[in-house]
Amino acid sequence: STTWHKTHMHMHMFRLDGTTLRAATRLAAQARCSVASCAGGGIYTRHYINLSNGVEAIDGLLSAGVAPEALGVCRIQSSQCESQDFSGLLANLDHDMMLHLALGHECRVYDFGSRGATWVADDGSAEPLYVPRAIWWGLEWWRYALNDIWRLPAQRTPILRGVNVERNFREALGRLSKKERRRVKYYRPFTRDGLQEVRLSGYYAPAETDGERQLHRSALLGLSDSLCRRAEVGGTGSGRGSGSEREVRGLALFDPVRMTGRAAGSSARAKLTRHSRDEDEDEEMRQAWAR
């Protein structure tokens, strides 16, 4: 029998009603790459599949008209949430997602839960739901850390299962190393003017393929095939050999096979002298490979 634990609903979690793929399809119909007012600019909606169960949303999103290139992946591990590995979770925060959030775009994370719990809504009603820990725990920490480190004005109180955890999150931020903070802080100069808080939300439904890696692999290969088909018909212009790289002035392809060394001419020698550390590292690398 299933043991249900009472928890509380949160405003940034959205349920996928009905069966998994049909529900994802209906949701995606309302979540296509959209444009809305944002301090004079547009808000682009980017969809992130949380590996691994999140791949169940791929077919539904594509069927609803979401462009394959608008789909990304992320990895919020439930084990890191359970162990309160704050720094590990932040280390898994993807650069692609951080840049989109800093620019004011909406990022939606999809995941499918395998464990049920009774969640209590604001009106006191309760029902068993399958909300992955990545959605109700991981995203809350990411949201809080980004809003704080980027100094966004609408810093709201983080809530986990109805409990105010601001003190815990604040202490976790204080324990981050300078390197860990710099990684996130790097994107602060790119934040859009007028941005109040990051637009990060999570969508969930019961999992149907939990632990079935072969089905997850097939779903990801299907997404890859969709990207290839769009490239072949010119849908994205990013297919191999499309020639788009020739449109960027001065761009050249680096070939590590042909370009095997660095010249020691007058100007090059001066640069090599200033960067002797690079030569030492190259020599260490050659010795390591020789071993």
N, C-alpha and C positions, 0 to 999 in steps of 0.2 A: 504494500500500500504506500501511497505517497504522503509524506509529511509536509504540510503547508506551513509557511512562516509568514506572519503578518508583516507587511511593509507598507510603504506609502508611495503613491504615484508622484511623478515629477513632471513639471511642465515641458521639459525638453525631450521626453520620450513619447513616441507615437506608435500605436499598435497597428499591426497589419492584420485586419480582420479576414476571416475566411481561411481557405486553404492557402498554403504558402505562395505558390506562384501566381494564382489568380489574384490574391491580395496584393502582391507586389506589383502586378500589372495595373490594378486600379490606382494604387498609390502613385506609381510613376507617371500615370496620365496627368496627374496634378503637379508633378515634380520635374517636368522637362526643363532643360536649360532655359531659364527665364531671365527677364530683365525687369527690374523695378527701380524706383527712385532710390538713389544712394549718394547723397551729397553731390548731386549733379552728374553722377556716373551710373553704371549699370551693375546689377547684382547677378552674377553667374552662379548657377547651381551645379555643384560638383558632387558626384555620388561615389562613396567609398564602400567597398566590400570588405568587411572585417573577416579575415581568414581565420578559420576555414569555413565554418557554417554559413557565413554571409554570402557565399557563392550561390546559395539558393535564390537569391534575388536577381541574378544576372538575366535569366530568360525573361522574367517579368518586366524588368526595366527596359530591355531591348525591345520587347514586344510593344511596350507603351510608347516607343518612339524616342527614348533616350539614346543619344548618339554613343556609339561604343567608346569614342575617345573622351567622353565625359565621365567615364567610369575609372576609378582608381582603386587601389587596394590599401589596406592598413592592417596592422597587427596589434590588437590589444589583447594580451593574454590574461585569461581569468585567473591563472595561478599567481600572476604578479599583483592583481587586485586583491586576492585573498591574503597574500603575504604582506600587503601594503608596501610594495616595492615602488615607492614614489619615483625615485630616480630612474629605475628601469623602465617604468611606463613612459616617462618623459623622453627617455632615450629612443623609444620606439615611435615617438611622434614624428611623422613623416615630413620632410622638407617641402614636398609638393603641397601638402595640406596646410602647413604653416604659412606659406606664401599666399595661397588662396584666401585664407582667413585674414591675414594682414591686409590684403587688398580689399577687404570688405565683402567677399563673396560668401555664399552659403555652402557649407559642407555638411552633407548628410551621410551618416554611417549606418549601414545595414548589418544586422546580425540576427541569428535565430537560436533561441534558447532550448536547452535540453533538460533543464531543471525547473520545476514549477514552484511557485510560492504565491501566497495570497497577498495581494496588494490592496491597500485601502486608499480610496480616492478622497478628495477634499470633502465630498458630501457624506462621507461615512460608509458608503457602499464598498463591498469587498468582493473580489473574484480572483480565482486562480489564474495566473498569467505566467508566461514563460519569457521573462526578461533576462537576457544574458547579463552577467556581471560587467562585461565590457561596456554595456550601454549605461547602466545605472551607476556604476562606480568609475570606470575608466574615463568616460567622457566628462564626468563631473570634475575630475582632477585636471584633465587637460584644459577644460574651459577655465577653471579657476587660475591655473598657472599662467596661461596665456594672457588673460585679462590683467593679472597683476604685473607680470614682467613687462608687458607692453604698456602699462600704465593707462589702461582704458578706463573711462570715467564711470561706467555702469557696473562696478564690481558688486555682484550680488552674493548673498550668503550661500555657500555650498551645502546641500542637503543630501544625505544618504539614508534612505529608508526612514524618512521623517525626522532624522537627527541632524542638528546643526553640527557640522564638522569643521567649521572655519578654524578653530584653534589647532586642530590636527593638521589641516592643510597649510596653515600659516607656519607651523613648526617645521613641516616637511620642506617648505620653500626655503626656510632658513638653513636647512641642512644641505641644500644643494651646493655642489662645488662651483667655483668660478667658471670652470670649463663647461659644466652643465648649464649654468645660467647664460653664458655667452652664446651657446648654441641656439637658445630660444631668443635671446635679446637681439641677435643679429637681424631679425626681421622687424624689429620695432620701427626703424626709420621708414619702412615701406608701408606702414599702416595708413589707411585712407583717412583723409581729413574728415572729421565729423563722426568717425566710427565710435560707437558707444561701447560695444562689446562684441566678442567674436560670435559669428553666426554658426554655431555647431549644434547639431541635433542628432538624435539616434532613433532608428526605427527597428522594430522587433516583431517576431512571430515565433510560434513553436517550430522547432527544427524537425525536418523529416529525413535528413541524411546525416545525422550526427555521427562522426567517426568514419564515414564511408569515403575514404580518400580517393578511390577510383572515380566515384561520381563527382567529387569536387574537381578532380583533374579534368574530367570530361567537360564540366561547365566552364572552366578556365580556358580550355582549348577552343570551346565554342566562341568565347569572347575574342580569342586571338584570331580565329577564322573570320569573325565579323570585321575586325580591324583590317585584315588583309583584303577582304572584298571591297571595303570602302576605298582603300588605297589604290586598288586595281582600276576602279571606275573613276578615280579622281575625286573621291569624296573628301579626302583629307589632304591630298597633295604631299603626303609624307611617306609614300611607299618607296621601297628601295629603287634607286635609279630614276627617281622622278625628276631629278635635275634642279630641284628647288634650292640646293646648296649653292648653285651658280648665281643666284640672285643676291647673295650677300657679298658685298664688296670686300675683296681681299681675302676671302675665305679659301683655305686650302686643306686638303685631306692629309693628315699625318699618317705616314706609313712606317711602322716600326721595323719592317724588314729591310727597306731601302735606306732609311735614315738611321744608320747604326752608330753614329758617333757625332761629336761636336767639333767644329773647326777650331784651329788654334791660331787663326790670323790675328792681326793687330787689334782690331776692335773686339773680336771674339775673345782673344786672350785677356784683354782687360776685364771683360765680364767674368771670365772663368776665374780670374784672380780674386775678384770681389766675392765670388761664390764658391770658394774652395771647399766649403762644407758640402756642397752638392757632389763634388768629385769624391770626397771621402765616403759619402753615402753610396755612390755608385760602386766604389771599390768594395765596400762591405757587402753590397748586394751580389757582386760577381763572386766573391769568396763564399758567400752563403750558398749560391747555386752550385759552385764547384764541389762543396761538401755534400 
